[in-house]
Each structure stands twice: as C-alpha cells, then as structure tokens.
Amino acid sequence: MMKKLIALCIAISLFGCKKEEPKDYATLSGKIENPHESKTIKVFKGREYEKIITIADDGTFKDTLKIQEGDYNIQHGDQYGVMYLKNDHESSFRTDYENFAKSMVFEGDAEDTNNFSIQSFLISNDYFTEDLIANGNQEDLNTAVNNYKSAYEGLKKKYEDVDSTHIAQMDKNVEGRIKQLTQFLTPKFSIRNALPKGSLSPIFVDYENYAGGNTSLSDLKGKYVYMDIWATWCGPCIREIPSLKKLEHQFEGKNIEFVSISVDNGRGYKGDAKAAYEGWKKMIADKDLGGTQLFADSGFTSKFIQEYRINAIPRFILIDPSGNIVSADAPRPSNPQLVTLFNQLDL
C-alpha cells in the first residue's frame, strides 16, 4: 500500500512539473475607440502574410495568428502602425482611431519593444515641427536635432527590455530621419539667407493673364501677394489646389491677391511648348481655378523664377504691399502654418 502511495505521489509530482508546450500561434487583442466604419483590422507583412480581424461593436477585438516572428503592419481604416509579433506571445494594443499613432499603447508580451518603436517614431514630430520647416534656420535645426537625439536616448533607458536588433534598427531610422530632414532644409535655409524677409522682391513683367491682357508684379502693389509657382504636370502642385481654393474663399475680400504662375514649357507634353500652353489653359478651365492665373514667359528659365532660385515646384512666395519679401519659401496652402501667418498680417 505504501509503495502504491509513493508511486502515485511521484506521478502527480511529474505531472505538475511538466513544462507546457509553447503555442504555435500569437494572440492579439485590444480596443479601438471611435473605430472606422470598416470594423476590421488587417495584420500583414508584404505578400507573406495577411489576416483580417473583426472588431466588436464596443471596439474590442481578439484573435490568434500563426506567424513567423517579426514586425507586422497593422491597418485600420486609413491608419497604419507597426507591431512586433511572435508565436506563443499574448500581445495587445489600445488606441483611438481619430488620433491613431499618437494614442497607441501596447501591453503584454514585447510591450517594451512595441512602445519603444512607436514612441521613437512620434518624438520626431515634437522637435521637427511645422514651424521649424516653415520659419527655421540652421541654428534652429541644430537645436532640434540635439534635443531629438537626447529624447531618443531617454526612450532607450525607459524601455530597457528592447532587444538589440530593434535598438539597432531604430538607431538607423533615427539617423536616417535626421539626414533626410537636413537634406530637405539646407536648400531652404540657403533661399532664406539669399532672399531675407524685408528685402525687395524680384519682379516679373507682363506675364500673360488667363483672364486677358498681361500682368506685372507692380500692378499688384498695395496688396499682399501670395504666389504659387506650379505646372500642370506637377502632381504635388495639383494636390495643393483644393487647399488653395479653400484659402481663396476664406480670405475673400481681404487685402491679399492669390497669384498662380505656371512654368509649363513642354514637360508632360513631349516637349511641345505650344501643347503645354494649351494644357495650362485647359486645366484652369477644367478645375475652375481661381485667383490670378499667369503664365511665366520662359518657364524655369524666366528671370523672376531664377532670381527666386526656384528649381523645384510647387514653391510658394509671400510679398507685402510695398513689394518686400515676407517669405521667399512660404508654407503650402495645406499647411496650417500659412493661416497662422496670414492671421498675423494686417490683411
């Protein structure tokens, strides 16, 4: 009897100590406030993997995913995120669709890795601001870069359980972000130095006006002049049109003239300058463009265009009623900084 009891105890002991087999799937759960009407989350990695997860009416979700360990994209509506997932992990996140990335918080397995990744991405916006891009100088950029690096090092200390692979990748991303912004802003700083605020603006003379006749910059003296240098073949230029129209309506009746100057010279029309000219007129009519629509006399080689150092479009310029430069590289119509700038002026 005693032998049987000992054997039973040993069996129970062995059963209790048996290691649980790792799951061959990951569990993903969480909650999205104010979810998109699609009520789904797509988890994917290129063409290698894709799974659609249904969101309940209260914004919660939970599902399992059989995956290869790695970083996966998360899509909900038109918002995206990235998350590290691994089989046998139980991971979750919560966020608000209306402020998707900024409100995202990860929990569960690998939460340090995932929170580190999203926060490392978000902090760049705290230092590389719209104001820096619109109004900054080299000293402002140097300060922003130093503060950004310091904040990033702080995140490394905060999320101490992040693996070396993700640290190395994020180090590379941070340096790339700094390099990209420096390359973008350096020519802008050069323009601002060469054409400083308060200096007399270069002028254009007798540019053809779509409404009829010719127009010179001197004809607009007494008004602020916001100029859009564009072309019909320029995709980013076209994307600014709705925002420009909104501005024209918002500041209608104010002491400001919205002037669009086309540098169409054949590009997009097989080098045919005449076809480009007709394309300019057609686009103005088709898109019902407002403001004052002018045609530069020699495209990018026009004296006015060259004096403003314009070699890429769209480019926006703001001149005061006396013909002096307010900004040789003004914010785009889609940039909220432009409305702020207009509101600071006595329009």
C-alpha positions as CSV (number, residue, x, y, z in Angstrom):
1,M,0.0,0.0,0.0
2,M,2.8,2.3,0.9
3,K,4.6,1.6,-2.4
4,K,1.4,2.5,-4.4
5,L,1.1,5.7,-2.5
6,I,4.7,6.7,-3.2
7,A,4.3,5.9,-6.9
8,L,1.1,8.0,-7.0
9,C,2.9,11.0,-5.4
10,I,5.8,10.7,-7.9
11,A,3.3,10.6,-10.8
12,I,1.5,13.7,-9.5
13,S,4.8,15.4,-9.0
14,L,6.0,14.7,-12.5
15,F,2.7,15.8,-14.0
16,G,2.7,19.1,-12.0
17,C,6.3,19.9,-13.2
18,K,5.7,19.1,-16.8
19,K,6.7,22.1,-19.0
20,E,3.8,23.5,-21.0
21,E,4.4,23.3,-24.8
22,P,4.8,26.7,-26.4
23,K,1.8,27.8,-28.5
24,D,2.3,27.8,-32.3
25,Y,0.3,31.0,-32.6
26,A,0.3,34.5,-31.3
27,T,-2.7,36.1,-29.6
28,L,-3.6,39.7,-30.4
29,S,-6.2,41.6,-28.6
30,G,-7.1,45.2,-27.7
31,K,-9.6,48.0,-28.1
32,I,-10.0,50.9,-30.6
33,E,-12.0,53.9,-29.6
34,N,-14.1,55.6,-32.3
35,P,-13.4,52.8,-34.8
36,H,-13.6,53.2,-38.5
37,E,-16.8,52.0,-40.1
38,S,-15.0,49.0,-41.6
39,K,-14.8,47.4,-38.1
40,T,-11.8,45.4,-39.1
41,I,-8.0,45.3,-38.5
42,K,-5.7,44.0,-41.2
43,V,-2.4,42.5,-39.9
44,F,0.0,41.9,-42.8
45,K,3.6,41.6,-43.8
46,G,4.2,42.4,-47.5
47,R,2.8,39.5,-49.5
48,E,4.0,36.9,-47.0
49,Y,1.1,37.2,-44.5
50,E,-2.3,38.7,-44.1
51,K,-5.2,38.3,-41.6
52,I,-8.4,40.3,-41.1
53,I,-9.6,40.6,-37.5
54,T,-13.1,41.7,-36.8
55,I,-13.8,44.5,-34.2
56,A,-16.8,44.1,-31.9
57,D,-19.4,46.9,-31.5
58,D,-17.6,48.1,-28.4
59,G,-14.3,48.5,-30.2
60,T,-12.7,45.4,-28.7
61,F,-11.0,42.6,-30.7
62,K,-9.2,39.3,-30.1
63,D,-7.8,36.7,-32.4
64,T,-5.0,34.3,-33.0
65,L,-2.3,34.5,-35.7
66,K,0.1,31.7,-36.9
67,I,3.1,33.7,-37.9
68,Q,6.8,33.9,-38.4
69,E,8.5,36.1,-35.7
70,G,8.9,39.7,-36.9
71,D,7.5,43.2,-37.4
72,Y,4.0,43.3,-38.9
73,N,1.9,46.2,-40.3
74,I,-1.4,47.0,-38.8
75,Q,-4.1,48.8,-40.8
76,H,-7.4,50.1,-39.6
77,G,-9.3,52.3,-42.0
78,D,-6.7,54.6,-43.5
79,Q,-4.4,54.5,-40.4
80,Y,-1.3,52.3,-40.1
81,G,1.0,51.1,-37.3
82,V,3.8,48.5,-36.8
83,M,3.9,45.8,-34.2
84,Y,6.4,43.1,-33.3
85,L,4.7,39.7,-33.0
86,K,5.9,36.2,-32.1
87,N,4.2,32.8,-31.7
88,D,3.4,32.0,-28.0
89,H,3.1,35.7,-27.3
90,E,0.0,37.4,-26.0
91,S,0.1,41.0,-27.1
92,S,-2.4,43.8,-27.2
93,F,-2.8,47.5,-28.0
94,R,-5.4,50.2,-27.5
95,T,-5.8,53.4,-29.4
96,D,-8.2,56.0,-30.7
97,Y,-8.8,55.9,-34.5
98,E,-9.1,59.7,-34.5
99,N,-5.5,60.0,-33.2
100,F,-4.3,56.6,-34.2
101,A,-0.5,56.6,-33.8
102,K,-0.2,59.2,-31.0
103,S,-2.7,57.4,-28.7
104,M,-1.4,53.9,-29.3
105,V,-0.3,52.0,-26.2
106,F,1.0,48.4,-26.3
107,E,0.6,45.8,-23.5
108,G,1.5,42.2,-22.9
109,D,4.5,40.3,-24.4
110,A,7.1,42.5,-26.1
111,E,5.3,45.7,-24.8
112,D,8.6,47.5,-24.3
113,T,9.7,46.7,-27.9
114,N,6.4,47.9,-29.4
115,N,6.1,51.0,-27.2
116,F,9.7,51.9,-27.9
117,S,9.1,51.7,-31.6
118,I,6.0,53.8,-31.7
119,Q,7.4,56.4,-29.3
120,S,10.7,56.7,-31.3
121,F,8.6,57.4,-34.4
122,L,6.4,60.0,-32.6
123,I,9.0,62.1,-30.8
124,S,10.5,63.4,-34.1
125,N,7.3,65.4,-34.5
126,D,8.0,67.1,-31.2
127,Y,11.2,68.6,-32.5
128,F,11.0,68.6,-36.3
129,T,7.9,70.9,-36.2
130,E,6.0,72.7,-39.0
131,D,7.3,75.9,-37.6
132,L,10.9,74.7,-37.9
133,I,10.3,73.8,-41.5
134,A,8.4,77.0,-42.4
135,N,10.5,79.5,-40.5
136,G,13.6,77.9,-39.0
137,N,17.3,78.5,-39.7
138,Q,20.4,76.3,-39.3
139,E,20.8,77.1,-35.6
140,D,17.1,76.1,-35.0
141,L,17.8,72.8,-36.9
142,N,20.9,72.0,-34.8
143,T,19.0,72.6,-31.6
144,A,16.1,70.4,-32.8
145,V,18.5,67.6,-33.8
146,N,20.3,67.7,-30.4
147,N,17.0,67.6,-28.5
148,Y,15.7,64.8,-30.6
149,K,18.8,62.7,-30.0
150,S,18.6,63.3,-26.3
151,A,14.9,62.4,-26.1
152,Y,15.6,59.2,-28.1
153,E,18.4,58.2,-25.7
154,G,15.8,58.7,-22.9
155,L,13.5,56.3,-24.6
156,K,16.2,53.6,-24.6
157,K,16.6,53.9,-20.9
158,K,12.8,53.9,-20.3
159,Y,12.2,50.8,-22.4
160,E,15.2,48.7,-21.2
161,D,13.8,45.3,-22.3
162,V,14.1,46.1,-26.0
163,D,16.2,43.6,-27.9
164,S,19.4,44.7,-29.6
165,T,18.0,44.0,-33.1
166,H,15.2,46.6,-32.6
167,I,17.6,49.0,-31.0
168,A,20.0,48.8,-34.0
169,Q,17.1,49.2,-36.5
170,M,15.7,52.2,-34.6
171,D,19.2,53.8,-34.3
172,K,19.4,53.5,-38.1
173,N,15.9,55.0,-38.6
174,V,16.7,58.0,-36.3
175,E,20.0,58.8,-38.2
176,G,18.1,58.4,-41.5
177,R,15.4,60.8,-40.3
178,I,18.0,63.4,-39.3
179,K,19.8,63.1,-42.6
180,Q,16.6,63.3,-44.6
181,L,15.4,66.5,-42.9
182,T,18.9,68.1,-43.1
183,Q,18.9,67.5,-46.9
184,F,15.4,68.9,-47.2
185,L,16.0,72.0,-45.1
186,T,19.5,73.0,-46.2
187,P,18.4,74.5,-49.6
188,K,15.5,76.2,-47.8
189,F,17.9,77.9,-45.4
190,S,20.0,79.0,-48.4
191,I,17.0,80.6,-50.0
192,R,16.0,82.4,-46.8
193,N,19.5,83.7,-46.4
194,A,19.7,84.9,-50.1
195,L,16.2,86.4,-50.1
196,P,15.6,87.5,-46.5
197,K,12.4,88.9,-45.0
198,G,12.1,92.6,-45.6
199,S,14.2,92.7,-48.7
200,L,12.9,94.0,-52.0
201,S,11.3,91.2,-54.1
202,P,12.5,90.3,-57.6
203,I,9.8,91.3,-60.1
204,F,8.1,89.9,-63.1
205,V,6.8,92.0,-66.0
206,D,4.0,91.4,-68.5
207,Y,3.2,87.8,-67.8
208,E,0.2,86.6,-69.8
209,N,-3.0,86.7,-67.7
210,Y,-5.5,83.9,-68.4
211,A,-8.3,86.4,-67.8
212,G,-6.9,88.6,-70.5
213,G,-4.0,91.0,-71.1
214,N,-0.7,91.0,-69.2
215,T,0.1,91.4,-65.6
216,S,3.2,92.7,-63.8
217,L,4.1,92.4,-60.1
218,S,3.9,96.2,-59.9
219,D,0.2,96.0,-60.9
220,L,-0.4,94.3,-57.5
221,K,1.3,96.9,-55.3
222,G,-0.7,97.8,-52.3
223,K,-1.8,94.2,-51.6
224,Y,-0.1,91.2,-50.1
225,V,0.6,88.8,-52.8
226,Y,0.7,85.0,-52.2
227,M,2.3,83.3,-55.2
228,D,2.0,79.6,-56.2
229,I,4.7,78.6,-58.7
230,W,3.3,75.4,-60.4
231,A,2.9,73.4,-63.6
232,T,0.2,71.2,-65.0
233,W,2.5,68.1,-64.9
234,C,3.4,68.5,-61.2
235,G,1.5,66.1,-59.0
236,P,2.2,67.8,-55.7
237,C,1.1,71.1,-57.3
238,I,-2.2,69.6,-58.2
239,R,-2.7,68.2,-54.7
240,E,-2.5,71.7,-53.3
241,I,-5.3,73.1,-55.4
242,P,-8.2,72.2,-53.1
243,S,-6.4,73.8,-50.1
244,L,-5.6,76.9,-52.2
245,K,-9.2,77.2,-53.2
246,K,-10.3,77.0,-49.6
247,L,-7.8,79.8,-48.7
248,E,-9.1,82.0,-51.5
249,H,-12.6,81.6,-50.1
250,Q,-11.5,82.1,-46.5
251,F,-9.7,85.3,-47.2
252,E,-12.0,86.7,-49.9
253,G,-12.4,90.5,-49.6
254,K,-9.1,90.8,-47.6
255,N,-6.1,92.8,-48.8
256,I,-4.4,89.8,-50.5
257,E,-4.1,88.6,-54.0
258,F,-3.6,84.9,-54.8
259,V,-1.4,84.5,-57.9
260,S,-0.6,81.3,-59.6
261,I,2.4,81.3,-62.1
262,S,2.7,78.4,-64.4
263,V,6.2,77.4,-65.5
264,D,4.8,74.9,-68.2
265,N,7.3,74.7,-71.0
266,G,6.7,71.4,-72.7
267,R,7.3,68.9,-70.0
268,G,4.5,66.4,-69.9
269,Y,3.6,67.3,-73.5
270,K,6.6,65.6,-75.3
271,G,8.5,68.8,-75.2
272,D,5.8,70.7,-77.2
273,A,5.7,74.2,-75.6
274,K,2.5,75.1,-77.6
275,A,0.7,72.0,-76.3
276,A,1.9,72.9,-72.8
277,Y,0.4,76.3,-73.1
278,E,-2.9,74.9,-74.3
279,G,-2.8,72.4,-71.4
280,W,-2.4,75.2,-69.0
281,K,-5.5,77.0,-70.2
282,K,-7.4,73.7,-70.3
283,M,-6.6,72.8,-66.7
284,I,-7.6,76.3,-65.4
285,A,-11.0,75.8,-67.1
286,D,-11.4,72.1,-66.1
287,K,-10.5,72.7,-62.5
288,D,-12.2,76.1,-62.3
289,L,-9.0,77.6,-60.8
290,G,-9.5,80.9,-59.0
291,G,-7.1,83.8,-58.2
292,T,-4.9,85.4,-60.8
293,Q,-3.6,82.9,-63.3
294,L,-0.4,83.9,-65.0
295,F,2.0,82.2,-67.5
296,A,5.8,82.7,-67.0
297,D,7.5,83.9,-70.2
298,S,10.2,81.3,-70.3
299,G,9.3,78.5,-67.8
300,F,12.1,77.7,-65.4
301,T,14.5,80.0,-67.2
302,S,12.3,83.0,-66.6
303,K,14.3,85.8,-64.9
304,F,11.8,86.0,-62.0
305,I,11.9,82.2,-61.4
306,Q,15.7,82.1,-61.5
307,E,16.1,85.1,-59.2
308,Y,13.9,83.3,-56.6
309,R,16.2,80.2,-57.0
310,I,13.2,78.0,-58.0
311,N,14.3,74.6,-59.3
312,A,11.6,72.5,-57.8
313,I,7.8,73.0,-57.5
314,P,5.4,73.7,-56.0
315,R,7.0,76.8,-54.4
316,F,5.1,79.5,-52.6
317,I,6.1,83.1,-52.1
318,L,4.6,85.9,-49.9
319,I,5.2,89.6,-50.7
320,D,3.9,92.6,-48.7
321,P,2.0,95.6,-50.1
322,S,5.3,97.5,-50.6
323,G,6.8,94.8,-52.7
324,N,9.1,93.4,-50.0
325,I,9.5,89.8,-49.2
326,V,7.6,88.3,-46.3
327,S,8.7,84.8,-47.1
328,A,10.6,83.6,-50.2
329,D,9.7,80.0,-49.3
330,A,6.2,80.4,-47.7
331,P,4.1,77.5,-46.2
332,R,2.0,75.5,-48.6
333,P,-1.8,76.1,-48.7
334,S,-2.3,72.7,-47.0
335,N,0.0,73.7,-44.1
336,P,-1.9,75.2,-41.1
337,Q,1.1,77.5,-40.5
338,L,0.0,79.5,-43.5
339,V,-3.3,80.5,-42.0
340,T,-1.4,81.4,-38.8
341,L,0.9,83.6,-40.8
342,F,-2.0,85.3,-42.7
343,N,-3.7,86.0,-39.4
344,Q,-0.6,87.7,-38.1
345,L,-0.8,90.2,-41.0
346,D,-3.0,93.2,-41.4
347,L,-4.9,91.9,-44.3
